[in-house]
């Protein structure tokens, strides 16, 4: 079955084609417009459970997804949609935007004019080990092992730890020097995993478009500072994958009905005050039942909290009137290093229930 695969959201007022092809390289990517926003999509025949696909296929699709988002970025500010998000039709795409326009507009307000730059630093581990081997503490430890003739496994392990500690301290010093130079140019930073021995640091920076040239100049300055022994590489400019990703959540009519029933609310839209009050009453009643039961069971509290969170999310969407009995959409803006700008934050729903 053909689904609309979502790539990103842009500020665009009319439907159009994008000039690039989607996941399988054959179907054109298009823009589905809703008001002053548009969603970049392609019609693809792939499994709804994309994460269950073979690894090679999944990686191929991920590369295609990034290719499309970065192509769109050349002409538009873009909010990337979480990889793997699919909707059934253009009508659902438009409903998604209309029901979450405020959340998306706020996200654009935060991210417009910024770009993501990633800095990866690598070194020649062989040369590093040679340098570490000349450190007086390492020389002394090695000589002690050699004098022992046949060192114990424990001694060898301890020597390895000593060498590893020296290498890690060097990595920390290099990363701290880089962050000291680059962080003032960024609105936010985030660390990515360092997955290989020759990778010293792997950081993402959210940088104003007007500061990109100065940021690049500072990275080149780090190359000079470390006499070319550390290779600093800039990846980007990129869409803000690390700092702002749109997550789409479908809430079915049945899920919403079950949540209102759990909290004892009428089967209609309620505001935040009513939802919080209903949660407190339902939680207190559940606690009384547990205390009165000679054999209390593990029920209720987590279900009640989940129900209240679902209804709070829905209470902050835009289009609620006339949508009873229909599936609804909630957008979460997943951020790193920034204040949460998800739908719940507008009414303080991120606070304790």
C-alpha positions as CSV (number, residue, x, y, z in Angstrom):
1,X,0.0,0.0,0.0
2,X,1.3,3.5,-0.9
3,X,1.9,5.8,2.1
4,X,3.1,9.4,2.2
5,X,6.6,9.3,3.7
6,X,7.4,12.6,5.5
7,X,10.8,14.3,5.2
8,X,10.4,17.8,6.7
9,X,8.2,20.9,7.1
10,X,8.8,24.2,5.4
11,X,7.3,27.6,5.3
12,X,5.6,27.4,1.8
13,X,2.2,28.6,0.7
14,X,1.5,26.5,-2.3
15,X,1.8,22.9,-3.5
16,X,4.8,22.2,-5.7
17,X,7.2,19.6,-6.8
18,X,10.7,19.6,-5.2
19,X,12.9,18.4,-8.1
20,X,14.2,15.3,-6.3
21,X,13.1,11.7,-5.9
22,X,12.2,9.9,-2.8
23,X,13.3,6.7,-1.0
24,X,13.4,4.3,-4.0
25,X,14.8,6.9,-6.4
26,X,11.8,6.7,-8.7
27,X,8.9,8.6,-7.1
28,X,9.0,12.4,-7.1
29,X,9.0,14.3,-3.9
30,X,6.3,16.9,-3.6
31,X,5.0,19.5,-1.2
32,X,1.6,19.2,0.5
33,X,0.6,22.7,1.5
34,X,-1.6,23.7,4.4
35,X,-2.0,27.4,5.1
36,X,1.5,29.0,5.2
37,X,3.3,25.7,5.9
38,X,4.1,22.7,3.6
39,X,5.1,19.2,4.3
40,X,7.7,17.5,2.0
41,X,6.5,14.0,1.2
42,X,6.8,11.2,-1.4
43,X,4.4,8.3,-2.1
44,X,6.3,5.1,-1.4
45,X,5.4,1.4,-1.0
46,X,7.3,0.5,2.1
47,X,6.5,-1.3,5.3
48,X,4.7,0.8,7.9
49,X,7.1,-0.7,10.4
50,X,10.2,0.7,8.7
51,X,12.5,-0.2,11.6
52,X,11.7,-3.9,10.9
53,X,13.3,-3.8,7.4
54,X,16.7,-5.4,6.8
55,X,19.6,-3.2,7.9
56,X,20.9,-2.7,4.4
57,X,17.5,-1.5,3.2
58,X,17.1,0.7,6.3
59,X,20.4,2.4,5.7
60,X,19.6,3.0,2.0
61,X,16.4,4.7,3.0
62,X,18.1,6.7,5.7
63,X,20.6,8.0,3.1
64,X,17.7,8.9,0.7
65,X,15.9,10.7,3.6
66,X,18.9,12.8,4.4
67,X,19.5,13.5,0.7
68,X,16.0,14.9,0.3
69,X,16.0,17.0,3.5
70,X,19.4,18.5,2.6
71,X,18.2,19.2,-1.0
72,X,15.2,21.1,0.4
73,X,17.4,23.0,2.8
74,X,19.1,24.7,-0.1
75,X,15.9,26.8,-0.7
76,X,13.9,26.7,2.6
77,X,14.3,26.6,6.3
78,X,13.3,23.1,7.1
79,X,12.2,21.3,10.3
80,X,13.2,17.6,9.7
81,X,10.4,15.1,10.5
82,X,11.6,12.0,12.4
83,X,12.8,9.4,9.9
84,X,10.3,6.7,9.2
85,X,7.1,8.8,9.7
86,X,4.3,7.8,7.3
87,X,0.8,9.0,6.8
88,X,-1.9,7.5,4.7
89,X,-2.8,10.4,2.5
90,X,-2.4,14.1,1.7
91,X,-5.6,14.8,3.6
92,X,-3.9,13.4,6.8
93,X,-0.8,15.5,6.1
94,X,-3.0,18.6,5.9
95,X,-4.8,17.7,9.1
96,X,-1.5,17.2,10.8
97,X,-0.4,20.7,10.0
98,X,-3.7,22.4,10.7
99,X,-4.1,20.7,14.1
100,X,-0.5,21.7,15.1
101,X,0.1,25.0,13.4
102,X,1.0,26.8,16.6
103,X,3.6,24.3,17.7
104,X,5.2,24.3,14.2
105,X,5.2,28.0,13.9
106,X,6.9,28.3,17.3
107,X,9.5,25.9,16.2
108,X,10.2,27.9,13.0
109,X,10.5,31.0,15.2
110,X,13.2,29.3,17.2
111,X,15.1,27.7,14.4
112,X,14.8,30.2,11.5
113,X,18.2,31.5,10.5
114,X,20.2,28.8,12.2
115,X,22.0,25.8,10.7
116,X,23.7,22.8,12.2
117,X,27.4,22.3,11.8
118,X,29.1,19.1,13.0
119,X,32.8,19.0,13.9
120,X,34.7,15.7,14.0
121,X,38.3,15.6,15.1
122,X,40.5,12.6,14.4
123,X,44.1,11.7,15.1
124,X,46.7,9.1,14.1
125,X,46.5,6.7,17.0
126,X,49.9,5.1,16.2
127,X,51.6,8.5,16.5
128,X,49.6,9.2,19.7
129,X,50.8,5.9,21.3
130,X,54.4,6.7,20.4
131,X,54.1,10.1,22.1
132,X,52.4,8.5,25.2
133,X,55.2,6.0,25.3
134,X,57.7,8.7,25.9
135,X,55.8,10.1,29.0
136,X,57.9,9.6,32.1
137,X,55.2,7.8,34.0
138,X,54.6,5.4,31.2
139,X,58.4,4.8,30.7
140,X,58.8,4.1,34.5
141,X,55.9,1.7,34.5
142,X,57.2,-0.1,31.4
143,X,60.6,-0.5,32.9
144,X,59.2,-1.9,36.1
145,X,57.4,-4.6,34.0
146,X,60.6,-5.4,32.1
147,X,62.5,-5.8,35.3
148,X,59.9,-8.2,36.6
149,X,60.8,-10.5,33.7
150,X,57.4,-12.3,33.6
151,X,54.8,-9.8,34.7
152,X,51.5,-10.9,36.1
153,X,48.3,-10.5,34.1
154,X,47.2,-7.9,36.7
155,X,50.4,-5.9,36.1
156,X,49.7,-5.9,32.3
157,X,46.1,-4.8,32.9
158,X,47.2,-2.0,35.1
159,X,49.8,-0.8,32.5
160,X,47.1,-0.9,29.9
161,X,44.9,1.2,32.1
162,X,47.7,3.7,32.7
163,X,48.2,4.1,28.9
164,X,44.4,4.4,28.4
165,X,44.2,7.1,31.1
166,X,46.9,9.2,29.4
167,X,45.2,8.9,26.0
168,X,41.8,9.9,27.5
169,X,43.3,12.9,29.2
170,X,44.7,14.1,25.9
171,X,41.3,13.6,24.2
172,X,39.6,15.6,27.0
173,X,42.2,18.5,26.6
174,X,41.7,18.6,22.9
175,X,37.9,18.6,23.2
176,X,37.9,21.3,25.8
177,X,40.1,23.5,23.7
178,X,37.9,23.0,20.7
179,X,34.7,23.8,22.7
180,X,36.3,26.9,24.2
181,X,37.0,28.2,20.7
182,X,33.7,27.2,19.1
183,X,31.0,27.3,21.7
184,X,30.8,31.1,21.8
185,X,29.8,31.0,18.1
186,X,26.9,28.6,18.8
187,X,23.4,29.0,20.2
188,X,23.6,25.3,21.4
189,X,25.8,22.3,21.3
190,X,25.4,18.6,21.6
191,X,27.8,15.7,21.8
192,X,27.6,12.7,19.5
193,X,29.0,9.3,20.3
194,X,32.7,8.8,19.8
195,X,32.7,5.3,18.2
196,X,36.3,4.7,17.1
197,X,39.7,5.0,18.7
198,X,40.9,7.5,16.2
199,X,37.9,9.8,16.8
200,X,38.7,12.5,19.4
201,X,35.5,14.4,19.4
202,X,32.2,14.5,17.5
203,X,30.1,17.6,18.3
204,X,27.1,19.3,16.8
205,X,26.7,23.1,16.9
206,X,23.7,25.2,16.2
207,X,25.0,28.3,14.4
208,X,23.4,31.4,13.0
209,X,23.8,31.5,9.3
210,X,25.6,34.8,9.5
211,X,28.2,33.3,11.8
212,X,29.1,30.3,9.7
213,X,32.2,31.9,8.1
214,X,33.6,32.9,11.4
215,X,32.9,29.4,12.9
216,X,34.8,27.8,9.9
217,X,37.7,30.2,10.5
218,X,37.9,29.1,14.1
219,X,37.9,25.5,13.2
220,X,40.8,26.1,10.8
221,X,42.5,27.9,13.6
222,X,42.3,24.8,15.7
223,X,44.1,22.9,12.9
224,X,47.0,25.4,13.2
225,X,46.9,25.4,17.0
226,X,47.6,21.6,17.1
227,X,50.2,21.8,14.3
228,X,48.1,19.6,12.0
229,X,48.4,16.6,14.4
230,X,44.6,16.7,14.9
231,X,42.4,16.7,11.8
232,X,39.3,18.9,12.4
233,X,36.6,18.3,9.8
234,X,33.4,20.3,9.4
235,X,30.2,18.5,8.3
236,X,27.5,20.8,7.0
237,X,25.7,23.1,6.9
238,X,23.0,20.7,7.8
239,X,19.3,20.9,8.7
240,X,18.9,20.9,12.5
241,X,18.7,17.1,12.8
242,X,20.3,17.2,16.3
243,X,18.5,20.2,17.7
244,X,15.0,20.1,16.3
245,X,13.1,17.1,15.0
246,X,9.4,16.8,14.5
247,X,7.8,13.7,16.0
248,X,4.3,12.9,14.8
249,X,1.9,11.0,17.1
250,X,-1.4,9.6,15.9
251,X,-4.1,9.6,18.6
252,X,-7.0,7.3,17.6
253,X,-10.6,8.0,18.6
254,X,-10.5,4.9,20.8
255,X,-7.3,6.0,22.6
256,X,-8.9,9.4,23.3
257,X,-12.1,7.8,24.5
258,X,-10.3,5.4,26.8
259,X,-8.3,8.3,28.3
260,X,-11.4,10.4,29.0
261,X,-13.1,7.3,30.6
262,X,-10.0,6.7,32.8
263,X,-10.2,10.2,34.2
264,X,-14.0,10.3,34.4
265,X,-14.2,13.2,31.9
266,X,-17.0,13.7,29.3
267,X,-16.1,12.4,25.9
268,X,-15.4,15.8,24.6
269,X,-12.4,18.2,24.5
270,X,-11.4,19.5,27.9
271,X,-9.0,22.2,28.8
272,X,-5.8,21.8,30.9
273,X,-7.4,22.9,34.2
274,X,-10.2,20.3,33.8
275,X,-7.7,17.5,32.8
276,X,-5.4,18.2,35.8
277,X,-8.3,18.3,38.2
278,X,-9.7,15.0,36.8
279,X,-6.3,13.4,37.1
280,X,-5.9,14.4,40.8
281,X,-9.4,13.1,41.6
282,X,-8.9,9.8,39.8
283,X,-5.4,9.3,41.3
284,X,-6.8,9.9,44.8
285,X,-9.7,7.5,44.2
286,X,-7.2,4.9,42.9
287,X,-5.1,5.3,46.0
288,X,-8.1,4.8,48.3
289,X,-9.0,1.6,46.5
290,X,-5.5,0.3,46.9
291,X,-5.4,1.0,50.6
292,X,-8.8,-0.7,51.1
293,X,-7.9,-3.8,49.1
294,X,-6.4,-6.6,51.1
295,X,-4.4,-7.7,48.0
296,X,-3.5,-4.5,46.2
297,X,-2.5,-4.9,42.5
298,X,-0.1,-2.9,40.4
299,X,-2.6,-0.8,38.5
300,X,-3.8,2.6,37.8
301,X,-1.3,5.2,38.6
302,X,0.8,4.9,35.4
303,X,-2.3,4.4,33.3
304,X,-3.9,7.5,34.8
305,X,-0.8,9.5,34.2
306,X,-0.6,8.3,30.6
307,X,-4.2,9.2,30.0
308,X,-3.7,12.7,31.4
309,X,-0.6,13.3,29.4
310,X,-2.4,12.2,26.2
311,X,-5.3,14.6,26.9
312,X,-3.0,17.4,27.8
313,X,-1.2,17.0,24.5
314,X,-4.5,17.1,22.6
315,X,-5.6,20.1,24.6
316,X,-2.8,22.1,23.1
317,X,-3.4,21.3,19.5
318,X,-5.1,23.9,17.3
319,X,-8.0,22.1,15.5
320,X,-10.3,20.4,18.0
321,X,-13.7,21.6,17.1
322,X,-15.6,19.1,14.9
323,X,-13.0,16.4,15.3
324,X,-14.9,14.1,17.7
325,X,-14.8,10.5,16.8
326,X,-11.8,11.0,14.4
327,X,-8.1,10.3,14.7
328,X,-6.1,13.3,15.8
329,X,-2.5,14.3,15.5
330,X,0.0,15.6,18.1
331,X,3.3,17.1,17.1
332,X,6.3,16.9,19.5
333,X,9.4,19.0,18.7
334,X,12.2,16.9,20.0
335,X,15.1,19.2,20.9
336,X,18.6,18.7,22.2
337,X,20.3,21.5,24.2
338,X,17.3,23.8,23.8
339,X,14.3,24.4,26.0
340,X,11.4,22.0,25.2
341,X,9.1,23.6,22.7
342,X,6.7,20.7,22.4
343,X,3.0,21.2,22.5
344,X,2.7,20.5,26.2
345,X,5.0,23.4,27.1
346,X,2.5,26.1,26.1
347,X,0.3,25.4,29.1
348,X,3.0,24.2,31.4
349,X,2.0,20.5,30.9
350,X,5.7,19.5,31.3
351,X,5.4,20.3,35.0
352,X,4.4,17.6,37.5
353,X,0.9,16.4,37.3
